[in-house]
Each structure stands twice: as C-alpha cells, then as structure tokens.
Amino acid sequence: MKRFAVGETVVRRDVYRGKVWSAHSLHAVSDTDEALVAGCRPGAHGLGPTSWVESTKSGAKAVRRQAVPDLAAGQWELSSWRWQETAVLLWNPPGTYFSINAFYDPALDHRLLRWYVNFQRPLRRTSIGFDTFDLFLDLIVDPGLSRWTWKDHDEYAHARRLGVVNDDDHRAVDQARDQVLAMVAAREGPFQPEAGWAGWRSDPGWPEAELPPDVQMVDHT
C-alpha cells in the first residue's frame, strides 16, 4: 500500500458505479495505520458535477437538487472549481463510513471555525489518493464540541428514494452516527485536545494543489 509523504498531492474522489462524481486535490499531512490526514488551502483544484458547481456560484437551490437525479440516472458532467475561503484538514480512517474534517479561517490566525463530519463509504486507496462516495448526510459540530446539528437530511432522504443510498449504506450510516457522537462525547480521535487539531496551521508554502490530467480514470491501483 502506497504511503503519502508530507506535502505530497493526495486526490480524494467520489466514485459512483465506476465513474468519478467529484475530485478534490489535497496535500498529505500524515499517513499512518490510524488514518490518512490531508488538507488544503484556498485555491485547491477540484472537479464536481456541473449542477453543484453552478449552484455554488448562483445559490440556486433548484439547480443543486438536480444533482441527485442526475446521479441516479448515471448522467452527469463535471466542471472545474477552486476551494474557497477556508483551510481544511481531513481525517480519513480506514474501514469507517465517515471522515472528520476541521475548517479554519486562514485570515484570522487560522481560527478553528467548525468540525464537519462527512458520512461516506469506506475509502479505497489508489496510487493518487483514495476513492470513496459521499452519502449526503453531514454533522456540523461547533469548535468547543458542545453543540451539533445535522445537515442535508432532505438530500439524504431523496438519495434513499432514488436508490443512490442503498439499504446497506443506510444501516452503516445509522451505526456511524452513533459512533461519531460517542467520539464527540468522549473527545476521541481528532476531537481529543492532545491531538492538537485546534492549533493546526496549514503551510502557506504549499503550492495550490492541482489534479492530475488522468484524474477521471477509475482504474488507478
């Protein structure tokens, strides 16, 4: 299994039925048996479904809602985009149906803004990074870990109705919800103060992370 050196480009991709749904270029921060940790600063290159990219620019919710039917039909196009405004650090442990992400304001002394738990299929390592598939449901936790809110319940339910999130995924997400909330309560993983995530700083010397030309090839091994 390839290990990524600190600063090396790591590509996170969402893959559905053998086709890339999104791609995000990151820099490796650490790569151990516990987790692959990667981050980026504003300007990092990504690909996303055109409907989603357009909705982020226009704020049009109807355009964003079209993304799930397009996904279910297997008919979508990808557009280029750039990460905006925040620095982010992603904790991706093997075999779990979630990743834990921290968002920072690089303009305000790198202040931790929020924790963001992304529910997704377990990662599969590739030569350029790792593949997963976003399962739409998210958990937002405040920096002090005292409050949290669920995000995108409606989108998750829509994906369930269309069969994008199958029954196995649904059962795994239910278990993952309990696991994550227990981690928050017990201050485990990145949530433990000793992990130092609240004081993390992205490297301003990182070049803008770029996607490789063959990023849409799914047979990376």
C-alpha positions as CSV (number, residue, x, y, z in Angstrom):
1,M,0.0,0.0,0.0
2,K,1.4,3.4,-1.0
3,R,2.1,5.8,1.8
4,F,2.0,9.6,1.0
5,A,4.8,11.8,2.2
6,V,4.1,15.1,3.9
7,G,3.2,17.7,1.3
8,E,2.6,15.2,-1.5
9,T,-0.6,15.6,-3.5
10,V,-3.5,13.4,-2.4
11,V,-6.6,13.2,-4.5
12,R,-9.9,12.5,-2.8
13,R,-12.5,11.2,-5.3
14,D,-16.2,10.3,-5.0
15,V,-16.8,7.4,-7.4
16,Y,-20.3,6.1,-8.2
17,R,-20.8,3.0,-10.4
18,G,-17.3,3.2,-11.8
19,K,-17.5,6.9,-12.7
20,V,-16.0,9.9,-11.0
21,W,-18.6,12.1,-9.3
22,S,-16.1,14.6,-7.8
23,A,-12.4,15.0,-7.2
24,H,-10.6,17.2,-4.7
25,S,-6.8,17.8,-4.6
26,L,-5.2,17.9,-1.2
27,H,-1.7,17.8,0.5
28,A,-0.8,14.9,2.7
29,V,-0.3,15.9,6.4
30,S,0.3,12.4,7.8
31,D,-0.3,8.9,6.7
32,T,-0.4,6.2,9.3
33,D,-2.3,2.9,10.1
34,E,-4.8,5.0,12.1
35,A,-5.7,7.5,9.4
36,L,-4.7,9.3,6.2
37,V,-4.8,13.0,7.1
38,A,-4.8,15.6,4.3
39,G,-5.5,19.3,4.0
40,C,-5.7,22.2,1.6
41,R,-5.8,26.0,1.5
42,P,-8.0,28.2,-0.7
43,G,-7.2,27.7,-4.4
44,A,-7.0,23.9,-4.3
45,H,-8.3,22.4,-7.6
46,G,-11.4,20.3,-7.8
47,L,-14.0,18.7,-10.1
48,G,-17.6,18.5,-9.3
49,P,-20.9,17.8,-11.0
50,T,-21.8,20.8,-13.1
51,S,-25.2,21.3,-11.4
52,W,-23.4,21.5,-8.0
53,V,-20.7,23.9,-9.3
54,E,-23.3,26.2,-10.8
55,S,-25.4,26.2,-7.6
56,T,-22.4,27.3,-5.5
57,K,-21.9,30.3,-7.8
58,S,-25.6,31.2,-8.2
59,G,-27.1,30.0,-5.0
60,A,-29.9,28.3,-7.0
61,K,-31.2,25.5,-4.9
62,A,-33.2,24.0,-7.7
63,V,-30.1,23.5,-9.7
64,R,-28.4,21.8,-6.8
65,R,-31.4,19.5,-6.3
66,Q,-30.9,18.2,-9.8
67,A,-27.6,16.7,-8.9
68,V,-29.1,13.6,-7.1
69,P,-31.5,12.7,-10.0
70,D,-28.6,13.1,-12.4
71,L,-26.5,10.8,-10.2
72,A,-29.3,8.2,-10.0
73,A,-29.6,8.2,-13.8
74,G,-25.9,8.0,-14.3
75,Q,-25.9,11.1,-16.4
76,W,-23.7,14.0,-15.3
77,E,-20.9,16.2,-16.4
78,L,-18.0,17.6,-14.4
79,S,-16.9,21.2,-14.1
80,S,-13.7,22.6,-12.6
81,W,-13.8,24.6,-9.4
82,R,-11.4,26.0,-6.7
83,W,-11.6,25.6,-3.0
84,Q,-12.7,28.9,-1.4
85,E,-12.2,30.9,1.8
86,T,-11.2,28.2,4.3
87,A,-8.3,25.9,5.1
88,V,-9.5,22.3,5.8
89,L,-8.0,19.3,7.4
90,L,-9.5,15.8,6.7
91,W,-9.1,12.7,9.0
92,N,-9.8,9.6,6.9
93,P,-9.6,6.4,8.9
94,P,-9.7,3.0,7.1
95,G,-12.9,1.0,7.2
96,T,-15.3,3.7,8.5
97,Y,-18.4,5.2,7.0
98,F,-17.3,8.8,7.9
99,S,-14.4,11.2,7.8
100,I,-13.8,14.0,10.3
101,N,-12.9,17.4,8.9
102,A,-11.9,20.7,10.5
103,F,-12.4,24.1,8.9
104,Y,-10.2,27.1,9.7
105,D,-10.1,30.7,8.7
106,P,-6.6,31.3,7.4
107,A,-7.1,35.1,7.5
108,L,-7.9,35.1,11.2
109,D,-4.9,33.4,12.8
110,H,-6.1,30.1,11.5
111,R,-9.0,30.1,13.9
112,L,-11.0,26.8,14.0
113,L,-14.4,27.6,12.7
114,R,-16.2,24.2,12.9
115,W,-15.9,20.5,12.8
116,Y,-17.7,18.8,9.9
117,V,-18.3,15.1,9.8
118,N,-18.9,13.7,6.3
119,F,-20.7,10.3,6.1
120,Q,-19.3,8.4,3.2
121,R,-18.4,4.9,2.1
122,P,-15.1,3.5,3.4
123,L,-12.1,4.8,1.5
124,R,-10.2,2.7,-1.1
125,R,-6.6,3.6,-1.6
126,T,-5.4,4.4,-5.1
127,S,-2.0,5.5,-6.5
128,I,-3.1,9.1,-6.5
129,G,-5.0,9.2,-3.2
130,F,-8.2,7.5,-2.2
131,D,-11.8,6.9,-3.5
132,T,-15.0,7.0,-1.5
133,F,-18.6,8.0,-2.1
134,D,-20.3,10.8,-0.3
135,L,-23.6,9.7,1.3
136,F,-25.0,13.2,1.5
137,L,-25.6,13.3,5.3
138,D,-23.3,15.6,7.4
139,L,-22.9,16.5,11.0
140,I,-21.7,20.0,11.9
141,V,-20.1,20.4,15.4
142,D,-19.1,23.7,17.0
143,P,-15.4,24.3,17.8
144,G,-16.0,23.7,21.5
145,L,-17.8,20.4,20.9
146,S,-20.8,21.5,23.0
147,R,-23.4,21.7,20.2
148,W,-24.0,19.9,16.9
149,T,-26.6,20.0,14.1
150,W,-27.4,17.5,11.3
151,K,-27.2,18.8,7.7
152,D,-28.8,17.7,4.4
153,H,-31.4,15.3,5.8
154,D,-33.7,16.1,2.9
155,E,-31.0,15.4,0.3
156,Y,-30.1,12.1,2.1
157,A,-33.8,11.1,2.0
158,H,-34.0,12.0,-1.7
159,A,-30.9,9.9,-2.4
160,R,-32.6,7.0,-0.5
161,R,-35.8,7.2,-2.5
162,L,-33.8,7.1,-5.8
163,G,-31.7,4.2,-4.6
164,V,-28.4,6.1,-4.6
165,V,-28.0,5.4,-0.9
166,N,-28.9,1.7,-0.6
167,D,-30.1,-0.3,2.4
168,D,-26.6,-1.4,3.3
169,D,-25.3,2.2,3.2
170,H,-28.3,3.3,5.3
171,R,-27.6,0.7,8.1
172,A,-23.9,1.6,8.1
173,V,-24.7,5.3,8.3
174,D,-27.0,4.7,11.3
175,Q,-24.2,2.9,13.1
176,A,-21.7,5.6,12.1
177,R,-23.9,8.3,13.5
178,D,-23.8,6.7,16.9
179,Q,-20.0,6.1,16.6
180,V,-19.3,9.7,15.8
181,L,-21.5,11.1,18.5
182,A,-19.7,8.8,21.0
183,M,-16.4,10.1,19.8
184,V,-17.5,13.7,20.3
185,A,-18.8,13.0,23.8
186,A,-15.6,11.1,24.8
187,R,-13.2,13.6,23.0
188,E,-11.7,10.8,20.9
189,G,-9.7,10.9,17.6
190,P,-9.2,14.4,16.3
191,F,-11.6,15.7,19.0
192,Q,-9.1,15.0,21.8
193,P,-7.2,18.1,22.9
194,E,-4.0,16.2,22.8
195,A,-4.3,15.7,19.1
196,G,-3.6,19.4,18.6
197,W,-6.2,20.0,15.8
198,A,-7.4,23.2,17.3
199,G,-3.9,24.6,16.9
200,W,-3.2,23.2,13.4
201,R,-1.8,25.6,10.8
202,S,-1.7,24.9,7.1
203,D,1.6,25.5,5.4
204,P,1.4,28.8,3.5
205,G,4.3,27.5,1.4
206,W,2.1,24.8,-0.1
207,P,1.6,25.4,-3.8
208,E,-2.0,25.3,-5.0
209,A,-3.0,21.6,-5.1
210,E,-3.7,20.5,-8.6
211,L,-5.5,17.5,-10.0
212,P,-3.6,15.1,-12.3
213,P,-4.6,15.0,-16.0
214,D,-5.9,11.5,-15.8
215,V,-8.0,12.1,-12.6
216,Q,-11.1,10.7,-14.2
217,M,-9.6,7.3,-14.8
218,V,-11.0,5.0,-12.2
219,D,-8.6,2.1,-12.6
220,H,-5.8,3.7,-10.5
221,T,-4.4,1.0,-8.3
